[in-house]
Amino acid sequence: MTRPSPGLSDGNAPRPRPGVGPAVAVLVLVGLAALIPLLGPSAALHGTGEAAAPGTGGIALLRTALFAALCVPVGELFVRRLARSVPGATEAMPRSWAPYAAAAGFVAALALASVVSSGNLVPDSPADLDIGGLYASRDGKLALLEVNAFAVAGLCALSRRPATQIWPLAAVVVAEALRAHPTTEHSPLLGSGLTLVHLVCASLWVGGLLYALRTLRGWGAVEAGAALLGLYARVAAVLLAAITATGVWSSLRRMPSDTVLEQLTDTAYGRALLAKVILVAAVAALALWARIRLRRAADPLSACAPARAEVVALGVVVALSGLLTALPVPIRW
């Protein structure tokens, strides 16, 4: 009996070894994206007269890491489900990044919980932490829920049934939606509902595109790859519409229509939001370009070029989202 070649998967399809270049490029892009939440607060607050809480840059970076850790596994589960309905597709799928994402999310959630335990201030020493106090407040309970949810998601990702991680990931989304809208806010349940839909759709869009492109690199088959990208594109159009609708509605709840233009330029939150809107518009243009290539180009997989640029732009959007959560909310005039 002959042994199968180590370069072949169970489906006898070659799986190319990843080179060093893509890994280095990813690390460089992650480093550049990290500069947005770290340096963004001072740039956004400049000249507005608003004051930021201590450690705003660090909080924004942790929120960015948490959002990214949510997008990766959600996107993998989404694309794996799409791939099952692609005719002629091989069983070979890229290695999951979900365990690493869960570990990053756990660390970020744990650090954010430590901030909550010290009265929403960056702790200077372990003595500043009040772990027991987390159980006494709403924000503390939500922070603990996120820590535990990422830990469970990591265990599920390493188990024989990785699809079960959808439940702890859903708990993270619910916790984030509730955290973003305290009970003192006007109609907090409506705000939480909008954030919930926004987060789910954004996670599917960002993480799904990333994993779809990773899958296409391994498949190598033009027909199957084009079919998968086409399936994703159809769903992504609906996701973009939902993201736009919930984003606009949420923004108008915090910045009424008669003051929105002024606050977009005179407040830190408005400036960061304006940058995000412009970037999302650019992402939508890239998505449209990719879809046109997918339908009309002689080689449908030439759509991967604008799709890769779209992934990079979406990474910046995630960083801007983390920055938005750390900036002071504008006053309703």
N, C-alpha and C positions, 0 to 999 in steps of 0.2 A: 504493500500500500504506500503510495507516495504522499508526502506531506504537502499541504497547500502552501503556495508561496506566501511569505509574510507580507508582501505588498498587496495581497488581494483580500477583499472582504468576503463575507459569507455569500454575497451575490456575485462573486467572481469579477467584480469591477475594480479597476485600479484606483487606489487612493493615494494621490500625490502627497509626498512629504512636504509639510509647510516649510518655506524658507525662512531665513533670518530677517530678510528685508521687511516683509509684512509685519512681523512682530515688533521690529524697531519703529516702524511707522506708527503702529498703534500706540506704543509707549510715548512717542513724541506728541501725538495728537492728544492723548490723555493728559500729558503734562501741560500742554497749551490750554486745554479746556479747564484745567484746575486753576489757571490764572484768573479766569473770569470771576468765580465766586470769591477768590482771595483779594483781588485788586478792584473788583467791581464796586463794592460799597463806597469806597472813598471817591471814586469817579462819579458815581450816581448821585451822591450826596453833595458834591461840590456846588456851592452857591445856592443851595435850596433853603438853608437856614434850619434844616432838620438835623436831629441828633440821632446817631445810631447807638445801639446798645454795645457794650464791650464784647469783643470777640465775634462781631458780625461776620467777618470774612471766614472764620473757622466754622461757624454755624452754617453758612451758605455752602461751604465745601462739603460738610457732612451731609447736608440735605441733597446735594448733587450726587454724592456717592450712593445715598439711599435710593434715589430715584433710578439711577443707572442699574443698581442691583435688583430693582424690581423689573425693569424693562427686559433684561437679558433672559431670565427664565420664562417670563410670560411670552416673549417672542418665540422662544424655542418650542414651547408647547403648541403655540398657534401654528407655526410653519410645519411642524411634524404632522399635525392634523391635516393641513392642506396637502402635504406630500402624499398622503394615503390615497387621495383621489386623483393623482396624476397618472395617466396611463403610461406604461413603459418605464416608470421610474424604478431605479435600483433601491435596494434596501439600505444601502450605505448612506449614513447620515454623519455630519460632522460631530466631533466629540463635544459633549455638552460642557458649557461654561457655567452651568447653574450652580454646582457646588462652590465655585470660586465667588460667584456673585452673592450667594447666600452668606459666605464668610465675610465678604466686604460689607454687605448690608447689616450683618450682626454687629460688626465693629462700629459702624456708623451709628446704628440705633443705640448701642450701648453708650457711646460717647454723648449722644444727644440726651439720653436718659440721665447721665451724670450731670448735665447742665440743668435739666429740670429739677433734679434732686437738690441742687444748690441754689434754688430760688431763681431759676432762669438766668444765672450768672455763670461765667466760665470759672470752674473751681481752681483754686491755686494749690490745694493740697487735698489728700484724702479726708482730712478732718472737716472739709467744707461739705462733704457729701452726707445727705440724709436719706439713705436708701429706704428706711421704713416710711419716710414721708411720702414716697412715691405712691403708696397704697391709699393715701389720704386725699389725693387730689385727682381730678379728672385727667389733667395733662400727664400726671405721673402714671396713672393706670394705662393710658394709651401708649406711653413710651415703653412701659414694660411689655405690653402686648406686642409691640413691634419687635422688641428684642427676642422674645420667645418665638414669635412667628418666623423670624429669619432662621433661628436655630432649628426649628422643626422643618422648615423648607429645605435646609441643607441636608438633614437626615433623609428626607423624602427623596431628594435628588440623588443620593447615594444608594437608595434602596432599589429593589427589583421593580418597583412601581413608581417611577419618577413623576408620573402624571398626577400623583396625589399631592404634589407640592402646590397645586392650584389652590387648595384650601387655606394653608397658611399665608400664601401670597395674597389671597382675597382679604384675609384679616388685616394685612399691612395696608392695603388700599382703603379699607373701611376706617382704620385707625387714623390714617393720614387725612381722610376727608373730614372726620370729626374733629381732629386737632386743628385743622385750618379754620374752623368756624366755631369759636367758643359760644357758650350758651348766652352770653351777654350781647351777642350780635343780633341784629335785626333778622328775623326768620332764618335761624341757623340751619334748620333741617333742609331748607331749599338750597342754601349755600353748600352744605355737605353733599347733597345729591348732585349738584352741578360738578363739584370737584371729583366726586366718585366716577362719574361718566367720563370726565376729562382725563383722569389718571388711567383708567382702563383703556380708553381708546389710544392715548399717547403711548402706553406701554406696548400695546399690540403693534402700533405703527413703527416705533423705533426699534424695539427688539425683534419684531418680525422681519423687517427689512435686513437687519444685520445678519440674522440666521439664514434668511433666504439666499443672500449673496454668498455666505459660507457654504451653503449646500450646493449652489451652482458650481463652485470651484471644484467640488469633489465629484459631482456627477459626470460632467464632461459631455453628456448627451444634449445636443441642441434642442431637439423636440421636447424632451421632458423638462429641460431647464426653462425653455420659453413658456411651457404650459404652467409651471410652478410660478414663474414671475407674473404671468398673466392673471392667475388666481389671486395672488397677493395684491396686484394692482387694483383689481375690482373691489376687493375688500377695503384697501387703503383709501379709495375714493370716498367710501362711506365714513371711514374713520376720520378723514380730514374734515368732512362736513360736520360731524359731531363735535370734533375738537374746536372748530371755528365757532360753532353755535354756543357751546358751553363757555368757551373762553370770552366771547363778546358779552354774554349775559353776566358772567361773573364779574367782568371788569366794570360794566355799567352799574352793578350793585354797589361797587366800592367807589366808583367815580361817576356820579350822575351825568347824564348826557349834556346838560348845560354847562358843566365845568370840565368835561373830559379833555378838551383840547388844551386848556390852560394847565391842567394837572399833568398831562403827558410830557410837558417840557419843564414844569416848575417843581415837580416832586421827584424824589429818587425812585419811588415805585413806578411812577408814570414813565420815567425815562427808560428804566429796565424793561417795562412792558412794551414800550414803543420799539425798542431794539428787538425784542422777541417777535413782535408782529411783523417787522420788516424781514426778519430772518425766516419766519414761517412762510411768508409770501415767496421768498427765494426758494425755499424747499418745495413749495407747491409747483413752482415753475420747473424745477428739476424733475419732479415727479411726472409732470406733463410731458416734458421732453423725453423721459425714459419710456413713457407709454406710447408716444408717437413712434419712437424707434422700434419698440416691441412689435408694433402693428405693421409698419411700412418698410423697415429696413430689410435688406437682403439677408443679413445675419441678425435674427431677433435678439441674440445675446449681446449685441452691441449696446443694448439698453443698460447693461451693467455699468458702463462708464458714468453716465449721469446718476445712476443709482448709488454708486460709491460716493460721489460728491454729496448726494442727499444724506447718506449716513453720517458723513462728517458734519454737515450743517445741523443735522438733528442732534448730534452730540453737543454742539454749542447751545442749541435750544434747551437741552436738559440742564446744562450749566446755568443758563439764564433763569430757568425755572427754580433751581436751587437758590439763586441769588434773590429772586422775588420773594421767597418765603422768609428771608432774613431781613428784608428792608422794612422800615415802618410803613404801615398801611396809611394811605392818604386820608385826610379828614374830609368827611362829607360836608361840603359847604352849602 
